[in-house]
Amino acid sequence: MPKTTQLRTYTVRDGLIDEWVERWRSDIVPLRLKLGFEIGGAWVDRERNQFVWLISYDGPETFEERNALYWASPEREAMGLDPDDYLVHTDDRTVEQRY
């Protein structure tokens, strides 16, 4: 399968952006990496209360198949992390690198 990269933009509930970033960094990132995803970077836009990050997968399955494995994993369930507690809107876009 070719490498797939998504640009993800999350609008975070007021007052929770720092808590969200910590949960993302401590819980989500390690599992994503363990499952073969790459994290291309992450940024906070405090003015818009947004969290923006790049995630890629380049492996034998499609991005969608690997993402489904992430969500179905016991490790993901054990996080006790419901994104709806933190996020009011998500925008996931598949992008192609040009530089």
PyMOL commands that place a pseudoatom at each C-alpha (Angstrom):
pseudoatom trace, name=CA, resn=MET, resi=1, chain=A, elem=C, hetatm=0, pos=[0.000, 0.000, 0.000]
pseudoatom trace, name=CA, resn=PRO, resi=2, chain=A, elem=C, hetatm=0, pos=[1.237, 3.526, -0.675]
pseudoatom trace, name=CA, resn=LYS, resi=3, chain=A, elem=C, hetatm=0, pos=[1.914, 5.852, 2.234]
pseudoatom trace, name=CA, resn=THR, resi=4, chain=A, elem=C, hetatm=0, pos=[-1.143, 7.759, 3.381]
pseudoatom trace, name=CA, resn=THR, resi=5, chain=A, elem=C, hetatm=0, pos=[-0.935, 10.977, 5.386]
pseudoatom trace, name=CA, resn=GLN, resi=6, chain=A, elem=C, hetatm=0, pos=[-3.761, 12.775, 7.107]
pseudoatom trace, name=CA, resn=LEU, resi=7, chain=A, elem=C, hetatm=0, pos=[-3.790, 16.365, 8.315]
pseudoatom trace, name=CA, resn=ARG, resi=8, chain=A, elem=C, hetatm=0, pos=[-6.051, 16.390, 11.351]
pseudoatom trace, name=CA, resn=THR, resi=9, chain=A, elem=C, hetatm=0, pos=[-7.464, 19.576, 12.817]
pseudoatom trace, name=CA, resn=TYR, resi=10, chain=A, elem=C, hetatm=0, pos=[-9.377, 19.333, 16.086]
pseudoatom trace, name=CA, resn=THR, resi=11, chain=A, elem=C, hetatm=0, pos=[-11.326, 22.145, 17.688]
pseudoatom trace, name=CA, resn=VAL, resi=12, chain=A, elem=C, hetatm=0, pos=[-10.952, 21.627, 21.430]
pseudoatom trace, name=CA, resn=ARG, resi=13, chain=A, elem=C, hetatm=0, pos=[-13.443, 22.562, 24.144]
pseudoatom trace, name=CA, resn=ASP, resi=14, chain=A, elem=C, hetatm=0, pos=[-12.670, 25.833, 25.908]
pseudoatom trace, name=CA, resn=GLY, resi=15, chain=A, elem=C, hetatm=0, pos=[-10.109, 25.465, 28.656]
pseudoatom trace, name=CA, resn=LEU, resi=16, chain=A, elem=C, hetatm=0, pos=[-9.110, 21.903, 27.759]
pseudoatom trace, name=CA, resn=ILE, resi=17, chain=A, elem=C, hetatm=0, pos=[-6.414, 22.299, 25.108]
pseudoatom trace, name=CA, resn=ASP, resi=18, chain=A, elem=C, hetatm=0, pos=[-3.452, 21.686, 27.422]
pseudoatom trace, name=CA, resn=GLU, resi=19, chain=A, elem=C, hetatm=0, pos=[-5.154, 18.684, 29.011]
pseudoatom trace, name=CA, resn=TRP, resi=20, chain=A, elem=C, hetatm=0, pos=[-6.006, 17.330, 25.537]
pseudoatom trace, name=CA, resn=VAL, resi=21, chain=A, elem=C, hetatm=0, pos=[-2.383, 17.726, 24.363]
pseudoatom trace, name=CA, resn=GLU, resi=22, chain=A, elem=C, hetatm=0, pos=[-1.115, 15.857, 27.411]
pseudoatom trace, name=CA, resn=ARG, resi=23, chain=A, elem=C, hetatm=0, pos=[-3.581, 12.985, 26.900]
pseudoatom trace, name=CA, resn=TRP, resi=24, chain=A, elem=C, hetatm=0, pos=[-2.737, 12.861, 23.189]
pseudoatom trace, name=CA, resn=ARG, resi=25, chain=A, elem=C, hetatm=0, pos=[0.996, 12.788, 23.909]
pseudoatom trace, name=CA, resn=SER, resi=26, chain=A, elem=C, hetatm=0, pos=[0.899, 10.278, 26.777]
pseudoatom trace, name=CA, resn=ASP, resi=27, chain=A, elem=C, hetatm=0, pos=[-1.850, 7.916, 25.564]
pseudoatom trace, name=CA, resn=ILE, resi=28, chain=A, elem=C, hetatm=0, pos=[-2.534, 8.242, 21.849]
pseudoatom trace, name=CA, resn=VAL, resi=29, chain=A, elem=C, hetatm=0, pos=[0.952, 8.755, 20.417]
pseudoatom trace, name=CA, resn=PRO, resi=30, chain=A, elem=C, hetatm=0, pos=[2.596, 5.655, 21.969]
pseudoatom trace, name=CA, resn=LEU, resi=31, chain=A, elem=C, hetatm=0, pos=[-0.160, 3.358, 20.716]
pseudoatom trace, name=CA, resn=ARG, resi=32, chain=A, elem=C, hetatm=0, pos=[-0.191, 4.922, 17.262]
pseudoatom trace, name=CA, resn=LEU, resi=33, chain=A, elem=C, hetatm=0, pos=[3.579, 4.428, 17.013]
pseudoatom trace, name=CA, resn=LYS, resi=34, chain=A, elem=C, hetatm=0, pos=[3.327, 0.849, 18.286]
pseudoatom trace, name=CA, resn=LEU, resi=35, chain=A, elem=C, hetatm=0, pos=[0.815, 0.107, 15.515]
pseudoatom trace, name=CA, resn=GLY, resi=36, chain=A, elem=C, hetatm=0, pos=[3.118, 1.445, 12.809]
pseudoatom trace, name=CA, resn=PHE, resi=37, chain=A, elem=C, hetatm=0, pos=[1.821, 4.983, 12.363]
pseudoatom trace, name=CA, resn=GLU, resi=38, chain=A, elem=C, hetatm=0, pos=[4.187, 7.944, 12.037]
pseudoatom trace, name=CA, resn=ILE, resi=39, chain=A, elem=C, hetatm=0, pos=[3.494, 11.298, 13.644]
pseudoatom trace, name=CA, resn=GLY, resi=40, chain=A, elem=C, hetatm=0, pos=[4.752, 14.127, 11.419]
pseudoatom trace, name=CA, resn=GLY, resi=41, chain=A, elem=C, hetatm=0, pos=[4.277, 16.853, 14.003]
pseudoatom trace, name=CA, resn=ALA, resi=42, chain=A, elem=C, hetatm=0, pos=[1.656, 18.520, 16.150]
pseudoatom trace, name=CA, resn=TRP, resi=43, chain=A, elem=C, hetatm=0, pos=[0.773, 22.161, 16.760]
pseudoatom trace, name=CA, resn=VAL, resi=44, chain=A, elem=C, hetatm=0, pos=[-1.550, 24.186, 18.986]
pseudoatom trace, name=CA, resn=ASP, resi=45, chain=A, elem=C, hetatm=0, pos=[-3.409, 27.206, 17.612]
pseudoatom trace, name=CA, resn=ARG, resi=46, chain=A, elem=C, hetatm=0, pos=[-4.563, 28.851, 20.838]
pseudoatom trace, name=CA, resn=GLU, resi=47, chain=A, elem=C, hetatm=0, pos=[-6.328, 31.697, 19.058]
pseudoatom trace, name=CA, resn=ARG, resi=48, chain=A, elem=C, hetatm=0, pos=[-8.729, 29.217, 17.422]
pseudoatom trace, name=CA, resn=ASN, resi=49, chain=A, elem=C, hetatm=0, pos=[-8.571, 26.634, 20.232]
pseudoatom trace, name=CA, resn=GLN, resi=50, chain=A, elem=C, hetatm=0, pos=[-7.339, 24.069, 17.713]
pseudoatom trace, name=CA, resn=PHE, resi=51, chain=A, elem=C, hetatm=0, pos=[-4.925, 21.170, 17.751]
pseudoatom trace, name=CA, resn=VAL, resi=52, chain=A, elem=C, hetatm=0, pos=[-3.385, 20.239, 14.392]
pseudoatom trace, name=CA, resn=TRP, resi=53, chain=A, elem=C, hetatm=0, pos=[-1.317, 17.148, 13.642]
pseudoatom trace, name=CA, resn=LEU, resi=54, chain=A, elem=C, hetatm=0, pos=[-0.011, 14.937, 10.851]
pseudoatom trace, name=CA, resn=ILE, resi=55, chain=A, elem=C, hetatm=0, pos=[-0.354, 11.169, 10.964]
pseudoatom trace, name=CA, resn=SER, resi=56, chain=A, elem=C, hetatm=0, pos=[0.896, 8.731, 8.323]
pseudoatom trace, name=CA, resn=TYR, resi=57, chain=A, elem=C, hetatm=0, pos=[0.821, 5.017, 7.682]
pseudoatom trace, name=CA, resn=ASP, resi=58, chain=A, elem=C, hetatm=0, pos=[2.944, 3.111, 5.191]
pseudoatom trace, name=CA, resn=GLY, resi=59, chain=A, elem=C, hetatm=0, pos=[2.426, -0.606, 5.640]
pseudoatom trace, name=CA, resn=PRO, resi=60, chain=A, elem=C, hetatm=0, pos=[0.760, -3.721, 4.274]
pseudoatom trace, name=CA, resn=GLU, resi=61, chain=A, elem=C, hetatm=0, pos=[-2.782, -2.580, 5.102]
pseudoatom trace, name=CA, resn=THR, resi=62, chain=A, elem=C, hetatm=0, pos=[-4.602, 0.554, 4.067]
pseudoatom trace, name=CA, resn=PHE, resi=63, chain=A, elem=C, hetatm=0, pos=[-4.653, 3.526, 6.414]
pseudoatom trace, name=CA, resn=GLU, resi=64, chain=A, elem=C, hetatm=0, pos=[-8.336, 2.847, 7.058]
pseudoatom trace, name=CA, resn=GLU, resi=65, chain=A, elem=C, hetatm=0, pos=[-7.711, -0.804, 7.965]
pseudoatom trace, name=CA, resn=ARG, resi=66, chain=A, elem=C, hetatm=0, pos=[-4.867, 0.097, 10.316]
pseudoatom trace, name=CA, resn=ASN, resi=67, chain=A, elem=C, hetatm=0, pos=[-6.921, 2.899, 11.849]
pseudoatom trace, name=CA, resn=ALA, resi=68, chain=A, elem=C, hetatm=0, pos=[-9.759, 0.447, 12.514]
pseudoatom trace, name=CA, resn=LEU, resi=69, chain=A, elem=C, hetatm=0, pos=[-7.242, -1.841, 14.253]
pseudoatom trace, name=CA, resn=TYR, resi=70, chain=A, elem=C, hetatm=0, pos=[-6.189, 1.089, 16.456]
pseudoatom trace, name=CA, resn=TRP, resi=71, chain=A, elem=C, hetatm=0, pos=[-9.774, 1.845, 17.488]
pseudoatom trace, name=CA, resn=ALA, resi=72, chain=A, elem=C, hetatm=0, pos=[-10.579, -1.837, 18.131]
pseudoatom trace, name=CA, resn=SER, resi=73, chain=A, elem=C, hetatm=0, pos=[-7.442, -2.525, 20.172]
pseudoatom trace, name=CA, resn=PRO, resi=74, chain=A, elem=C, hetatm=0, pos=[-7.674, -3.384, 23.872]
pseudoatom trace, name=CA, resn=GLU, resi=75, chain=A, elem=C, hetatm=0, pos=[-5.009, -0.729, 24.540]
pseudoatom trace, name=CA, resn=ARG, resi=76, chain=A, elem=C, hetatm=0, pos=[-7.225, 1.961, 23.017]
pseudoatom trace, name=CA, resn=GLU, resi=77, chain=A, elem=C, hetatm=0, pos=[-10.187, 0.860, 25.097]
pseudoatom trace, name=CA, resn=ALA, resi=78, chain=A, elem=C, hetatm=0, pos=[-8.043, 0.781, 28.248]
pseudoatom trace, name=CA, resn=MET, resi=79, chain=A, elem=C, hetatm=0, pos=[-7.186, 4.483, 27.790]
pseudoatom trace, name=CA, resn=GLY, resi=80, chain=A, elem=C, hetatm=0, pos=[-10.655, 5.444, 28.991]
pseudoatom trace, name=CA, resn=LEU, resi=81, chain=A, elem=C, hetatm=0, pos=[-10.387, 8.407, 26.631]
pseudoatom trace, name=CA, resn=ASP, resi=82, chain=A, elem=C, hetatm=0, pos=[-13.519, 9.606, 24.871]
pseudoatom trace, name=CA, resn=PRO, resi=83, chain=A, elem=C, hetatm=0, pos=[-12.557, 12.246, 22.290]
pseudoatom trace, name=CA, resn=ASP, resi=84, chain=A, elem=C, hetatm=0, pos=[-16.000, 13.831, 22.652]
pseudoatom trace, name=CA, resn=ASP, resi=85, chain=A, elem=C, hetatm=0, pos=[-15.021, 14.885, 26.182]
pseudoatom trace, name=CA, resn=TYR, resi=86, chain=A, elem=C, hetatm=0, pos=[-12.381, 17.150, 24.623]
pseudoatom trace, name=CA, resn=LEU, resi=87, chain=A, elem=C, hetatm=0, pos=[-13.233, 17.812, 20.991]
pseudoatom trace, name=CA, resn=VAL, resi=88, chain=A, elem=C, hetatm=0, pos=[-16.136, 19.775, 19.552]
pseudoatom trace, name=CA, resn=HIS, resi=89, chain=A, elem=C, hetatm=0, pos=[-15.144, 19.308, 15.897]
pseudoatom trace, name=CA, resn=THR, resi=90, chain=A, elem=C, hetatm=0, pos=[-12.670, 17.236, 13.895]
pseudoatom trace, name=CA, resn=ASP, resi=91, chain=A, elem=C, hetatm=0, pos=[-11.515, 17.691, 10.327]
pseudoatom trace, name=CA, resn=ASP, resi=92, chain=A, elem=C, hetatm=0, pos=[-9.412, 14.870, 8.859]
pseudoatom trace, name=CA, resn=ARG, resi=93, chain=A, elem=C, hetatm=0, pos=[-7.968, 15.400, 5.382]
pseudoatom trace, name=CA, resn=THR, resi=94, chain=A, elem=C, hetatm=0, pos=[-5.840, 13.041, 3.358]
pseudoatom trace, name=CA, resn=VAL, resi=95, chain=A, elem=C, hetatm=0, pos=[-2.962, 15.063, 1.907]
pseudoatom trace, name=CA, resn=GLU, resi=96, chain=A, elem=C, hetatm=0, pos=[-0.062, 14.398, -0.462]
pseudoatom trace, name=CA, resn=GLN, resi=97, chain=A, elem=C, hetatm=0, pos=[3.435, 15.618, 0.316]
pseudoatom trace, name=CA, resn=ARG, resi=98, chain=A, elem=C, hetatm=0, pos=[5.000, 17.818, -2.325]
pseudoatom trace, name=CA, resn=TYR, resi=99, chain=A, elem=C, hetatm=0, pos=[8.044, 19.160, -0.510]
for i in range(1, 99): cmd.bond("trace and resi %d" % i, "trace and resi %d" % (i + 1))
show_as sticks, trace
zoom trace
